[in-house]
Amino acid sequence: MPLFMDVHEKVEGLTAEAVAGAHKADLETQGAYGVNYKQYWFDEASGKVFCLVEAPDAETATRVHREAHGLVADAVIPVQEGH
């Protein structure tokens, strides 16, 4: 399945708890779309969030974010895992 890194450039009021809650909502929503939100990273100071996701395509990954919590990424980039 294709792998993507999505980038949220500036999430207002970003906290560790808020990101954890959004990720939990993604996990609860993703099954209906064949998506697997694997991991996320964030920086509270800048408001940046990065999500690693397996999805059929970028649009489907975005659909899960939109439905789960409404915080869609500014960019969704196809990536490959390095060894």
C-alpha positions in Angstrom: 0.0 0.0 0.0 1.3 3.5 -0.8 2.9 5.4 2.1 2.5 9.2 2.7 3.8 11.8 5.0 1.3 14.6 5.6 2.4 18.0 6.9 0.2 20.4 8.9 2.1 23.7 8.9 0.4 25.6 11.7 -2.2 24.0 14.0 -3.5 26.8 16.3 -3.3 26.0 20.0 -1.4 22.7 19.4 -0.8 20.6 22.5 0.4 17.1 23.0 -3.1 16.2 24.3 -4.8 17.7 21.3 -2.6 15.8 18.8 -3.1 12.6 20.7 -6.9 13.1 20.6 -6.8 13.9 16.8 -4.7 10.7 16.2 -7.1 8.7 18.2 -10.0 10.0 16.1 -8.1 9.1 13.0 -7.6 5.5 14.3 -11.3 5.3 15.0 -12.2 6.5 11.5 -9.6 4.9 9.3 -10.9 1.4 9.0 -13.9 2.4 6.9 -11.4 3.7 4.3 -8.6 1.1 4.2 -6.2 3.6 5.7 -3.6 3.1 8.5 -2.3 6.2 10.3 0.9 4.7 11.7 2.7 7.4 13.6 2.8 11.2 14.1 5.4 13.8 15.2 4.7 17.4 16.3 6.3 20.6 17.6 4.1 22.6 20.0 6.2 25.8 19.5 5.7 26.0 15.7 2.3 24.2 15.5 3.7 21.7 13.0 2.4 18.1 12.8 3.7 15.3 10.6 1.6 12.1 10.1 2.9 8.9 8.5 0.0 7.0 6.8 -0.6 4.1 4.6 -3.5 4.8 2.2 -4.8 3.9 -1.2 -4.1 7.5 -2.2 -3.6 11.0 -0.8 -7.2 11.9 -1.2 -8.4 9.0 1.0 -5.9 9.9 3.7 -7.2 13.4 3.7 -10.8 12.2 3.8 -10.0 10.4 7.1 -8.5 13.5 8.7 -11.5 15.6 7.5 -14.1 13.2 8.8 -12.2 12.4 12.1 -11.4 16.0 13.3 -11.4 18.4 10.4 -7.7 19.2 10.5 -6.6 18.5 7.0 -2.9 18.6 6.1 -1.3 21.4 4.1 0.6 18.8 2.0 0.5 15.1 1.5 3.7 13.7 0.2 4.3 10.2 -1.2 7.3 8.6 0.6 9.2 5.4 0.6 10.7 3.8 3.7 14.5 3.8 3.8 16.6 1.0 5.2 
